[in-house]
């Protein structure tokens, strides 16, 4: 397990040092997560993240999005690979599709929503589906620092086991841009 965690963090570090990027850190009552996102071209970004839940397990994710900025609106669409190691129950591997939308409502305030879905045809191992949605409000202190609060729900469906909600609830966090 540690091999996957260190591999993800190594890739995140290499990406951040080679390209400009964002580092996010989030906490909630039972979950802590960190992720990095970097632009590999003006219209494509790539991300990697790790999530630990003290009562569900661990999760890594890798994404690649096509991105577009138009005034106060930002759009990102693309796939996200999600691998979860559940403490109780089967593990899950999915390739979800979806995206993110952001709206700058004031000079330093942004609202973001995201949704991802993986039907059974894009779910592997014992998993038969996945969905994730979130909404968050973000306040930028300057172009390189921000704090945010939001709500997220992510859930896995299984063929031969009960469905499992990996994360559901309010989270707070910070963002640093490099």
C-alpha positions in Angstrom: 0.0 0.0 0.0 2.8 2.4 0.9 4.3 1.9 -2.5 1.1 3.3 -4.2 1.1 6.3 -1.8 4.8 7.1 -2.4 4.4 6.7 -6.1 1.5 9.1 -6.2 3.3 11.7 -4.1 6.5 11.3 -6.2 4.5 11.9 -9.4 2.8 14.9 -7.8 6.1 16.4 -6.7 7.8 15.9 -10.1 4.8 17.5 -11.9 4.8 20.5 -9.6 8.5 21.1 -9.9 8.4 20.8 -13.7 5.3 22.9 -14.3 3.2 25.5 -12.6 0.5 23.9 -10.5 -1.9 23.9 -7.5 -1.6 22.0 -4.3 -4.8 21.4 -2.3 -5.1 20.0 1.2 -8.5 19.1 2.7 -9.8 17.9 6.0 -13.1 16.8 7.4 -14.2 14.8 10.5 -13.0 11.5 9.2 -11.1 12.2 5.9 -7.9 14.0 5.0 -6.7 14.4 1.4 -4.1 16.1 -0.7 -3.9 16.6 -4.4 -1.8 18.4 -7.0 -3.0 19.7 -10.4 -0.6 21.0 -13.1 -1.1 22.6 -16.5 0.7 20.6 -19.2 -0.6 23.0 -21.9 -2.8 26.1 -21.8 -5.9 23.9 -22.3 -5.0 20.6 -20.7 -4.3 19.9 -17.0 -3.3 16.8 -15.1 -3.9 15.9 -11.5 -3.1 13.3 -8.9 -4.5 12.9 -5.4 -4.5 10.7 -2.2 -7.3 10.4 0.3 -7.3 8.7 3.6 -10.5 7.9 5.5 -10.2 6.6 9.1 -13.3 4.5 8.8 -13.4 3.6 5.0 -9.9 3.1 3.6 -7.6 4.8 1.1 -8.1 6.2 -2.4 -5.8 7.5 -5.1 -7.0 9.3 -8.2 -5.4 10.5 -11.4 -7.1 12.9 -13.8 -6.6 14.7 -17.1 -8.9 17.5 -18.2 -9.5 19.7 -21.2 -9.8 23.2 -19.7 -11.4 26.4 -20.9 -11.5 29.9 -19.3 -14.0 32.4 -20.5 -14.2 35.6 -18.4 -15.5 34.6 -14.9 -16.3 31.0 -16.1 -14.0 28.0 -16.1 -14.7 24.6 -17.4 -12.8 21.3 -17.2 -14.0 18.0 -18.8 -12.2 14.7 -18.8 -11.6 11.3 -17.3 -10.6 10.5 -13.7 -9.0 7.1 -12.7 -10.0 6.2 -9.1 -8.6 3.3 -7.1 -9.9 2.6 -3.6 -8.7 0.1 -1.0 -11.6 -0.4 1.4 -11.0 -1.4 5.0 -14.2 -3.5 5.0 -15.5 -4.9 1.8 -14.1 -5.2 -1.7 -11.7 -2.8 -3.4 -12.8 -0.7 -6.3 -11.3 0.6 -9.5 -13.1 2.9 -11.9 -12.5 5.2 -14.8 -15.0 8.0 -14.2 -16.0 10.8 -16.7 -17.1 14.2 -15.7 -15.8 17.7 -15.0 -15.7 20.8 -13.1 -17.3 24.3 -13.4 -16.1 27.4 -11.6 -17.7 30.9 -11.4 -15.8 33.9 -10.1 -18.6 35.8 -8.3 -16.4 38.6 -6.8 -12.8 39.7 -7.2 -11.5 37.1 -4.6 -14.5 34.6 -4.4 -15.1 31.6 -6.6 -17.9 29.0 -6.5 -17.0 25.5 -7.9 -19.0 22.4 -8.7 -17.8 19.0 -9.9 -19.4 15.7 -10.9 -18.0 12.4 -12.0 -19.7 9.2 -13.0 -18.5 5.7 -13.9 -21.1 3.2 -15.2 -20.6 -0.5 -14.9 -18.7 -0.7 -18.3 -16.0 1.6 -16.8 -15.8 -0.2 -13.5 -13.4 -3.0 -12.8 -12.6 -5.7 -10.2 -15.6 -6.0 -7.9 -17.0 -2.5 -8.5 -20.0 -1.9 -10.8 -20.3 1.9 -10.6 -19.2 5.1 -9.1 -20.4 8.7 -8.6 -19.0 11.8 -7.0 -20.3 15.3 -6.7 -19.1 18.3 -4.8 -19.6 22.0 -4.4 -17.3 24.5 -2.7 -16.8 28.2 -2.1 -13.2 29.5 -2.3 -11.7 32.8 -1.1 -8.4 33.9 -2.6 -6.1 35.9 -0.3 -3.8 36.6 -3.3 -3.2 34.7 -6.6 -1.1 32.1 -4.8 -3.2 31.3 -1.7 -6.8 30.4 -1.0 -9.0 28.8 1.5 -12.3 26.9 0.8 -15.2 25.1 2.4 -17.4 22.6 0.6 -19.5 19.5 0.5 -18.6 16.2 -1.2 -20.2 12.8 -1.7 -18.5 9.9 -3.4 -19.9 6.4 -3.6 -19.0 3.0 -5.1 -21.5 0.4 -6.3 -20.5 -3.3 -6.1 -21.8 -6.4 -7.8 -21.6 -8.8 -4.9 -21.4 -6.5 -1.9 -23.4 -3.6 -0.5 -22.8 -0.2 -2.0 -20.3 1.9 -0.1 -20.2 5.7 0.4 -16.5 6.5 0.7 -16.9 10.2 1.7 -19.9 12.3 2.5 -19.9 15.6 4.3 -18.4 19.1 4.7 -14.7 19.7 4.3 -12.4 22.7 4.7 -9.0 23.2 3.0 -6.4 25.4 1.5 -4.8 25.9 -1.9 -1.3 27.0 -2.8 -0.4 27.8 -6.4 3.2 27.6 -7.7 
